[in-house]
């Protein structure tokens, strides 16, 4: 380079800063994908429950916790987000431990018209931030009237919630993201009126389904018939699948064989031409066995999931 062609110092510094910023906000490299043909993530919830059982707080030592997550062979991590600060905290840790974040999970109040727009705005702010590091799916759980309570949403609230969910989905789709509706067992009460209206009261182009197979199973009174009927009704809308297993209705420590026939579920999804994002959510509850920790349970779960869903990699 001649003297006349030399880049001025200020310009060089500006370009260096810009390059560093671009690197910091670039999508996380899914480096773990290179070792396996099938991307499998884990949700935050099982890790908090396993740690709690041992008298520890997963979120208070997140760096060390994510190191354990990465050691199990999973490719990604699906956190529960409450604000943009969560994305900012997680991004460097995920990069450090070479974990992707293709999806994230957010609770949202959508059945009250006076709170829905504020809640939608909060989800969009998180989604915009997360999109820069490779997130493509926003899993939203419209919260109940009261967690653990017996109250049920009335018809007006169900209509308002579906309308808000549809609006949120349209706004996310406009920025290239997918909204996945998530439910627990409470939405299966009273002929599953809340669950079905979130499906039938929304546009499939705006709202996909995060199929949490075990919550459907449990919410329907431990019924595989109900689970596979849901798959027949809404299977083509499944963008994400949460993986949890039980034996005799009690959550097992590791994802494996049990009450739900996951090989049959995988085969039915393939028949529909659907290959959703796979997320382990094998948590423990009070009645669960206590024979292993989170790392061993997830190692076994990853191995079984890769076996059952092997065809999803092609």
N, C-alpha and C positions, 0 to 999 in steps of 0.2 A: 504494500500500500504506500503511495507517495504521500508527501507531507500535506498536499492539498486535499487528499482523500481521507485524512485522519478524522475520526469522529470526535467532535467537541466533547470535553469532559462532562458538561452538564447533560448533553444529549445521551451520553453513555450511561450516566447514572440513572436518568429517567428510564431508559430501556431496561436496565438491570432491575430496577424496582418493579417495573411492569411485568418482567419475566417472573420474578419471585412471586408476585401477587397471583399471576396466572397459575403457577405451580401449586400455590396454596389452595386455590379454589377449584382446581381440576378434579374431575370425578375420580374417586378412589379406584385404584387398580385392583381388579379382582384377581390378584396373583395366585390365590389358592385354587382358582379354577383350572390352572394349568396342570394340576396333579389329578384332577378328577373331571369327568365329563359332565357331572351333574352338580349344579350349585345348590347347596343346602344352607339355610340360615338357622339361627336360633333366636327366639324371642327373649326379651329381658325377664319376663315373669318367672319362668322356671328357675332361673339363677337366683332371684331374690328369695324364692321359697326354699330352695335347697340350703342357701346360706343361712336363712332365718332358723331353719331346723337345727343348725349347728351353732346358733347364737351369734351369728356374724351378719354384717350389713354389706351386701354386695356393692351398693352404690357409693358407700363411703370410701371404698378402696377400689375405684373403678379401673384404674390402670392395671393393678394386679388381677382383678376379676376378669378383664378382657384378655389378659395373657392366658388365663385358664380356659376361657372360651376358645381362643385360637388353638390351644393345644389339643382340642378334641377332634379336629379335622373339619369343622364347619367352615364354610366360606364367608358367611355374613352374620350380621347382628341386627336384630329388629328391636329398637328401643321404644320405650314409652316416653313420648315428648310432652312437655308442658309449656315450652316457650322456645324462642330462637336461641336463648342462652344454652339450651341443651345441645343444640346442633354445634354451636361454637365450642363447647366443652368436649364433645365426642369426636369431632373431625380429626384432630391430631392424634388421638388415641387409636382410632380405627386405622389411620394410616400407619401408625407405629406397629400395630399388631397384624397388619395386612388383612383386615376384615372389610368386606363391603357392607354397604347399607342400602340395599335395593328397596327396602320398605321401612316404614316407621309407623308407629301406632299412636293414636291420639284419642282421648275421651273428649266428647263434645256435647254440649247442651243444645239440642235442636228442637225439642218439643214445645218450647216456650217462645212465642214469636218475639217477645221483647228482649230475649237473650240470644236468639239464633244468629242474628247478623254479627253480633260481637264475637260469637264463637266461630263463625265462618271466617271472619277476619283473622282470628288467632291461628286457625288451621292454615290459611293461605300464607301467612307470614312465615310460619315454620316450613311449609312446603317450598316456598321460594328459596329459603336458605339451604334446605336439604337438597334441592335439585342440583345445586352446584357441586355436590360431592357424590352424585350418581344415583340418588333416590328417584325411583320411578313410580312407586305405589304408595299411596297414603291410605292406611287402614284406619277407619273411623268407627268408633263405637259410640252411638248415641246413648248417653247415660240414662239410667232409670230415674224415676222420681226420687227414690232414695235407695242407695246401695243396701242390699240385704232386706229391704222392706217389702211388705205385702202389697203395696199400692200398684195399680196398673194405670197406664195412660188411657184416657178416654178417646173417643173417635176424633174429636176436634184436635187433640194433641197428636194423634197418629197422622192425621192429614197434614198438620203443620210441620211435623218432623220429616215426613216424606218430601214435602215441598222444599224444605231447607236442605235436605240431603241431595236432592236433585240439583238445586242451585249451586251447592258446593261442588258437586261433581262436574257441572258444566264449567265452572270457573277453573277448576284444576285441569280439566281437559284442554282448556284454552291455552294453558302454559305447558302442555305436553305431559301431564301427569295423570295417573289413573286413581280414581277413588274406589276403595274396596270396603263395602259395608261389613261390619263384624257384629256378631251377637253373642250373648251368653244364654243360659237356660231360661232366664226370666222372660225373654221375648217369645218363648214357646208356650206361655200360658194362654188359656182360653182359645183353643183351636189355633194357636200360633198366630193370632191376629196381628201382633206387632211385626213379627218377622215377615209374614206374607205381604203386609201392606208396604213394607220398605222395598220389597221386590216388585210388587205389582203397581205401586204408586209412583215409581220412578222410571226414568228412561234408561234402558240398558246401555245406551251409548254414554251415559253420564255416570251410572252407578253399577259397578261390578260387585262380585261377592267374594269376601274372604271366608271360605268355607271352614269353619271351626267344627270339624266332624264330631268331636266328642261332646261339645256343648249342644249340638243338635240331638245327638244320641241321648244324652242325659235329660235334656229338656223335654224330650218326648217319652220319658219314662223308661229309659234304657232300651230304646227300640231301633234296631238296625233297619227295620222296614221303613220307619219314618225317615231315617237318614238317607236311604237310597231313593225314596220318593222325592225328597228335596233335590237330590242330584238329578233325577229325571226332569223335574220341573225347571231347575235353574242352573243345571250343570254347565251350559254354554257361557254363563256369566261368571264362572269361577276364575278369578285372576290370581288368587293366592289360597294356599291350603295350610291350615294349622294342624300339626300332627301331635296327637295325644292318644294314649291307650289306657285301657283299664282291664282288670280281671274281676268278674263278679261285681262290676259297677264301681270298683275302687281303683283310683289312678295307680298305675305301676310306676316304678322309679325310672325305668328305661323304656323308650319306645320300641315295641316289638309285637309279638303275637298276643292276641287277647280278644276282648269282646267285639271289637270292630274288625271286619274283614277288609283290611287295607289293600291287599292284592286285588280284591274284587273292585274296590273303589278306584284304584289306579287304572284297572282295565276299562272301567266304564268311562272314566275321563278321556282315556285314549280313544275310545270308540266315538266320543263326541268331538275329537280333534282338539282337546284342551290340555295344555301342559302348564299348569299354574306354578307360580313361585312357591317353593316348599320351605316351610318354617317349622322347626321343632318347637313345641310348647309343652313338653313333657314335664309337668310340675308334680309336686308331691302335696298331698293333703293329710289331714290328721290320721286317717286310717291306713295310709300307704305303708308298705314295708320300709324298714330302715336298715338297708344292707350295703348301701354305696353312696358316694358323694356325687356332686354335680358333674365332675369331670368324667368319672367312669360311666355314669348314666348316659351322658351325651355321646361318649365314644361308642357305646353300644347302640344308641339310637341312630347315630349317623350311619353306622355300618348297616343296620337293618333298613333304614330309609333308602340308602343307595341300592340295596338289593331289590326292594319292592318297587321302586320307581326308576329302575335302571333304563327302561325304555324311553323315559322322558328326556334322556341325554341325547338321543338321536335326532 
